[in-house]
Amino acid sequence: MTRDRIGVMYERDWAPEGLPQFARDVERLGVDELWVVEDLEWAGSIASAATALAVTERLRVGIGITPAPLRNPALLAMELGALARMFPGRLSAGVGHGLRAWMAKVGAAPRSPLALLEETLTAVRGLLRGEEVSVDGREVRLDRVRLVHPPAVAPPVLAGVVRPRSLELAGRVADGTIVAEGHGPQDLAQALAHIAKGRADRAGGRAADGTEGGAEGPAEHSLTVFAFLCVQDDPELLRATVGPALAAHAAWLERPVEQVFAALGPAGDAAARVRDLWAAGADSVVLRAVGPEPLAQLTAVLSELRG
């Protein structure tokens, strides 16, 4: 895939029935990627991704992200493999730990989130490559499972992670990494260092526990970065519109709100922030529009980026 891609998120709070028209609209705008969400009690990501793929022709659709504890890796590979066959070259699949409180709410909290994610990513990637996969791991058990209809070209399976050990895991076994909203260029430099360490461990044949025989990983590794977007010329309206979202995210990231990176302000300023993320190593920047008229905000930023 090319670098310097621009994507947009279909927000979880937007009604599911609005997704088909939104997907058509952003494809007409020339956006490279549309990403859908899978958070507990909101819409399911496979249904959303399938819908967006079916109503568009060239748009790449990303799942950002499905929690590993909610998805048996064999079933997840079946779903992704079917979509990849029906819509070749247009799917990216993000998998993450899932919010532990939500996983506990449905009785799916793993004993070892790191082991579960690594075993899931490794199994899903193997199945999508058409391999027979057996896993006798700490969290995953598969006994000679193979897809009957594997895709001709496996879709990239990405790790949506934040912490250093999880970023190393991503470098070791995933096709790419998804970095959450709020992370700026300096954060990306640190993330890329952890990812590089994981890739070095894979090259040396070291698994997560330091033993020999790490899982086979990909030859390349992409970096997708989510970022809040709010295009607004009036500083007071900007603060009123995006302030609550930034404050809530600052609490989740455990950092001051001033350190939550976002693409804010007039369209030219917002576009410059996107370029900053590209320059720091992001292959794709996925914008989460906050406030009214998300398509108008996106159009304004795209005009600046292409000008």
N, C-alpha and C positions, 0 to 999 in steps of 0.2 A: 504493500500500500504506500501511497505517497505521503509525504510529510506536510505539515502546515495545513491540516484539515480543520474545518469548522463544523461543529455539531450543535444540536439543540436538544434539550430534555423535554419530554412530555411529562409535566409535573403530576405527581401522584394525586394531588387534590383536584385536578381537572377531571371532569366526568369521562368515563371510558368511552362513551358514545361519541365524544368529540374527537377522538384520536384519528379516525379515517380522514376527515377533512383537514385536520392539522397536518397530517403526513403529506397529503397532496399539496397543501399550501407551501410547506417548507421545501418540498422537492422543486416546486416551481421557482422558489427563490434562489435555488442553486446551492442549498446547504448540502454538505457532504454526508452527514450522519444524523440520524434521529435515534435518541436513546429513550428506553422505557424503564420503568422502575418496578422492583418487586419488594415492597415492604409489607410486613404482616398486616392483614386486614384491608389492604388496598387491592388494586387489580393485580392479577397474575401476569408475570412477565412473558410467558410463552404465548398466551393468548394475545397479549398486546403486540408482541413482536410479529406474530403470524399475521395479524390484521394489518399492521403498518407495511409489511412486505407485500401483502396481497394487493393493496390499493396503490402501490407506487411501482415504478419501473427501474429506476437506477439507484435510489436512495439506499444507503447502507444503514442497517438497523442494529443497534447495540442493546444488550441486556445489561442494565447497570443498577443493581447487581442482584443475582439470585443467591439466597443464603444456602450454603452447603448443607446445614442441618435439615433443611426442609426438602431436599432433593436427593433421592437415592441416585448414585452416579450412573447406574445402568439406565434408569428412566430418563435422567437428564440427557444422557448421550443419545437415547432414542429420539427425544424431542428435538434436540439440536441437529441430529443427523437428518431427520426428515425435513426440517426447514432448510438446511444447507443443500439438500438435493433439489427441493422445489425452487429455491431462490439462490442459486450458486453464486458465491463470491460477494454476498450482500449481508452476511450475518457476523456479528461479533458477540461473544458470550462472556459476560463478567460473572464471576463467582466469588463470594466472600464468606466471612465468618458468620454474618448475621448478628444483629444486636442481641446480646446474651439474654437480656430481660424478655425480649420477644420470643426467643427460642425456648426459654424456660416456660413461658406462658402456654406453649403448645406441647410441652413435654419432650422437646427436641434438643435441649442443651447438651452438647457433647462433653465427655470427660476431658478431652484434649482438643480444643479448637484448632491448634496448629496441625496436629496429626490428621484430623478430619479433613481440613482444607487441602493439605498436601496429597493425601490418599485420594480424595475426590478429583482434584485436578489431574493427577497422574492417570487415574482410571478413565476419566472422561476423554482425555486426549488420546489415550491408547485405543479406546473403542471407536472414536471418530476416525482414526487412521486405519480401521478395519482389522485391528489385532484381536486375538483371543486374550482376554484379560482375566487373570486370577489375582485376587488380593486377599491376604490374610493379615490385615493390619490392626492397629489399635482401635480404629473406628469403623473401617470399611471391610466388608466381606463379600467377595465375588468369586464364583467358582466356574471358570471356563465360560465366560460370557463373551459373545461376539455379536455385533450388529449384522443382521441379514442384508440390510441396505445401507451400508456406510456411504458417506458422500465421496464423490470423486476427489474433491479437495476439501480437507477438513477446515472448518471455520476456526479462527483464532479463539482460544480459551484464555481469558484474562483473569488476573487476581485483583479483586477490589479490596485493597488493604491499606493500613495506615502505619502500624507500628514497625520498628526496625526488624524484628525477627520475621514478621509476616512479609515485609518487603524482600528480605533475603530469600524467603520461601518462593515468592513470586519469580525472582530471578532464576531460581533453581528449576522450577517445574512448569511455569506458565509461559504462554506465548506473548504476554504483555502484562502491564500493570495499569490499574485505574487508580488515580489519586483523587481523593475527595476534595470537595469545595473548600475554599479558604486557604489553600496552600499556594504560596507564591514562588518566585524564582529561587530564592535561597532554600526553601523547603524541597524544591525539586532536585537541587544539587545534592542534598543529603539523601533523598530517596534514591536517586540514581546510584549513589555510592553503595547503599545497602543492596540494591538490585545487582550491581556489579559483583559484590561479594558472593551473592547467591549463585551467580553465573560462573564465577571462578570455582566455587565448591562443586558445582555440577561437572565442570570440565575436569576437575580432579577426582571425580568419582566419589564424592563424599555426600552421604545422606544427611538428613536433618539432625540426627543424633551424633554426627561426627564419624560414623562408621563408614567403611568402604562400600561402594556400590550404589551411589546416588542414582535417582531415576533419570531416564533420558529426557533432556530438555530441548527446547527449540533452538534453531540456529540464530534466529533474530528475536528481538524483544521490543515491543512497541510501548509507548507511554501515552496514556489518555488522561487528561486532566479536566475535571469538572470545575466550573467557576460560576458564581452568581453574576447576573447581568442586570443592571438597572440604568437605562438611558434617560437622563433627566437633567435639564439645564439649570433648574432652580435648586440651589443647595438645600433649602429648607424642605422642599417637597421630596428631594432625594433622601434626606435623613428620615423623614416620616415614612417613606415608602419601604425602604430597604433596611432601616435600622433594626426592627424586630427580628428579621431573618438573620442578620449578622450577629445580633446579640445571642440568639439561641444557638447558632453554630459556634460562636466563641466558647460558650459553655461546654459544648460537646468536645471541642478541640482542646479545652483547658488552656486557653490563651486569651490575652486581652483582645477586646473587639477591634482595636486599632491594628492588630496583627492578622486579621482575617482578610486575606487577599480577595479582591473582587473587581469586576469590570464595571466601573461606575462613572456617572457624570455625563457630560456631553458625549455624543457618539464618537468623536475623535479621541477623547480620553479613554473611553471604554475599549475602542479598537487598539489603542496603544498598549493597554494591559494584556489583551490577547496576544499581541506580538511579543510582549515580554515573556509570556509562557512558552510560546514557540521557540524563542531564542534560548530559553533555559533548558530546552530538550523535549518539550511536549510535541508529539507527533500530531495529536488531535486535541483541540480545546472544545469542550462541550458546555454550552452556555445554558444556565438556568435563569430564565427571565422572571424577575420579580416586579410586580406592579401591573398596571393596565396595559393593554395592547401589546402583548408579547411579540406578535409578528411585526408590528411597526418598529419595536425596539431592535429586533433582529435585522430587519431591512436596513435600518440606519447604520448599524455596525458593519454589515456586509458591504454597504456602499463605501464606507471609509476604508475597509480592508482591501477592497478591489480598486480603490482610486489611485 
